[in-house]
Amino acid sequence: MKTLTATEIRHKFAEVVEGLKIEPVLVRKSGRPVAVILSYEDFERMQDIEDAWWGEQAQKAAAEGFLTAGETAFWLKEKLDETSAE
């Protein structure tokens, strides 16, 4: 992955956009990573992967059944108690 500073991107924007067809760009500001710029095609591919994953999770949940209101309340209370104990 190509790495550029925010200033370099500002000065070479058209070149950077054209290069996104080849690879994403990691943007650094003050020496630390702050963003990744990627092509629209890569973004769409990532969205499709995420949508498929969430679809699988929903199917799994539907197959396993859902919690009742009482089970949900109990689960939430347990999690809140764990958090407050830390």
VENKAVEN-V857529 format. One record per residue. N is the residue number from 0. RES is the residue in one letter. SS is DSSP state (@ for helix, = for strand, . for the rest). PHI is phi in radians with two decimals (none if undefined). Layout:
n = (N	N)
res = (RES	RES)
ss = (SS	SS)
phi = (PHI	PHI)
//
This chain:
n = (0	1	2	3	4	5	6	7	8	9	10	11	12	13	14	15	16	17	18	19	20	21	22	23	24	25	26	27	28	29	30	31	32	33	34	35	36	37	38	39	40	41	42	43	44	45	46	47	48	49	50	51	52	53	54	55	56	57	58	59	60	61	62	63	64	65	66	67	68	69	70	71	72	73	74	75	76	77	78	79	80	81	82	83	84	85)
res = (M	K	T	L	T	A	T	E	I	R	H	K	F	A	E	V	V	E	G	L	K	I	E	P	V	L	V	R	K	S	G	R	P	V	A	V	I	L	S	Y	E	D	F	E	R	M	Q	D	I	E	D	A	W	W	G	E	Q	A	Q	K	A	A	A	E	G	F	L	T	A	G	E	T	A	F	W	L	K	E	K	L	D	E	T	S	A	E)
ss = (.	=	=	=	=	@	@	@	@	@	@	.	@	@	@	@	@	@	@	.	.	.	.	.	=	=	=	=	=	.	.	=	=	=	=	=	=	.	.	@	@	@	@	@	@	@	@	@	@	@	@	@	@	@	@	@	@	@	@	@	@	@	@	@	.	.	.	.	@	@	@	@	@	@	@	@	@	@	@	@	@	@	@	@	@	.)
phi = (none	-1.28	-2.13	-2.38	-1.45	-1.03	-1.13	-1.07	-1.13	-1.05	-1.38	-2.10	-0.96	-1.05	-1.15	-1.11	-1.05	-1.10	-1.22	-1.13	-1.14	-1.69	-2.78	-1.17	-2.18	-1.51	-1.78	-1.99	-2.37	0.96	1.43	-2.05	-1.20	-2.17	-2.87	-2.23	-1.86	-2.38	-1.19	-1.10	-1.07	-1.12	-1.06	-1.05	-1.07	-1.13	-1.09	-1.08	-1.11	-1.12	-1.05	-1.11	-1.09	-1.13	-1.09	-1.10	-1.12	-1.16	-1.13	-1.09	-1.09	-1.14	-1.21	-1.45	1.66	-1.89	-1.31	-1.34	-1.05	-1.15	-1.12	-1.11	-1.06	-1.09	-1.06	-1.10	-1.08	-1.01	-1.13	-1.14	-1.12	-1.09	-1.14	-1.26	-1.30	-1.34)
//
